């Protein structure tokens, strides 16, 4: 019996990167661009690559052959993709810099009595130089920093499969898709400054160094719809930057704002007890708007965060707010899974 499975990561630069200091590096204003969000479901990865819809992607696909409950053969079937970088010269002309794609790192499959485990790293760097100071000798770099993701995939002798992102560069944003090619997880923080100062030379998996990513569960389809409304549906939201440990909302305080977490991780606590964490794309704050105007939970920055603040009553319908509250209520139910808000 042959069993196959896959896991995919797509990495891209979101618009909120423009608030993080990346503009000063010249990657957006004048010469570069940010990206539209990737789709919630990948229909055709190669077509997304051809259309330039992401900076790079890691497609870990693998298979095993099972006879009498034992793995008798196995192998890899995926690959990495890294896109060129467009640099705009004036308002009409642009040039594309070819990327520097690093050799794929594919560990020898680990075969056990229960199945086989595969590990694949892909990435590289852009052809656009990024002069900057770095942390350590030689204290300055001309070449752009290295980007990568490391994915793992375990296929069981019973046909079950489990994949995860085990390592990644701290920039850009990384989205993870399961074996049905559905968005299931996101890197919680895209840290441009850490990446620019530390991801160079041997400081990558090609130099035997990796970074464990901070992953959060992907937000709901409703939240992705509301995110577009908040960011592009009317009055421009205020953008707040929170340092690690900063409180965004306090339980019991009055407010009718709604919040879209653009980058970073927020903890959610009720009566002093942390009940969950939120990652990029989460929309919160609807309950105070629907009820008596008082916050039902405290939100605090686990990492540094970027948050869009909008007036819910001016941009989002009561029905959508009610649907969001019902969704969060189900997620708060321990029988339904990890609490979210």
C-alpha positions, 0 to 999 in steps of 0.5 A: 500500500502506498500512502502520500501526504504533504505540507506547504508553507508560503512566505510573503510581505504583508502591508503592515510591514510598512510600519515596522521600519522596513520602509527605511530599508528601501524595500517598499517605497520607491523600489519594492512592494508589499504582497496581497495575502495568499489564498485560504486554500491553494488550488495551484501552487505553481500558478501562484509562483508564476503570478508572483504571489509569494516571496518563497514557498516550501512544498514538502510532499512525501510517500511511503510504501507499506507491506505487512505493516512495515515501511519498505520504501519511501521518498520525497516528492516536493520542492522549494520555490523562490521568486524574483524581486521587482524594483520600481524605477520611477513610475513606469518601469521596473526590473526583476532581480533574480533570487539566490536559491539555496540547495534544498536540505532533505534529511534522510527519512526516519523510519520507525515501526509506526511510519516515516518522518521527513524534514525539508528546508528550502529558502535563499535570499533576494538578489537585491542588496541590503546594506546594514549593520549586523550583530557580530563580525564583520558588523556589516553586510551588503547581501540581503538576509537569508529566508527559509522555512523547515517543514516536517511531515510524518506519514504513518503505516495506517495512512495517517499524516501530521505536518508542522513548521519546525523552523523559519526565518523571523521574516517575512510572514509564513503561512502553513497549509495542511494536506488538503492545502487549507490554511491552518497556521501562521507565524505569530511575529514577522520581525524585520529588525531581528532578521536583518541583523541576524540572518546572514552568512552561516546563521541559517540551516545551511550553517546548521542554525535554525530558529523555532517559529512562534506559531498561532492557529489561523483565524476564521474565514469570517475574521478574514472577511472582516479584516478586509472591511476594517482595512479597506472598507471605509475610514482608515483604522488607527495603527497601534504598536504595542511593546511586549507586556503592554495591555491593549484592553482591560477587562471591565473598561468601557470601549466600543472599538474593535481590534484587528491583530496585524502582527504579533501574539496577544494573550486573552485572560478572564478574571486573571486567568489566561484562556488563550492566545491570538495571532495575526488576523484575529479580530476581537472586541465585538462583545463590548460593542454588542452588550453594555460597552464593557470589555469581557477580557484583558488582552496583553501583548505576548510579543511586540504587536501591531494592531489596527483599531477601528470603530466597529459601529461605523464599519461592521454590521451588527449581524457580523459582530453577532456572528463573530461573538458566536464564533468566539463563544464556541472557541471558548468552549473547552469541548470545542478546542483551544480558546481564542478570545 
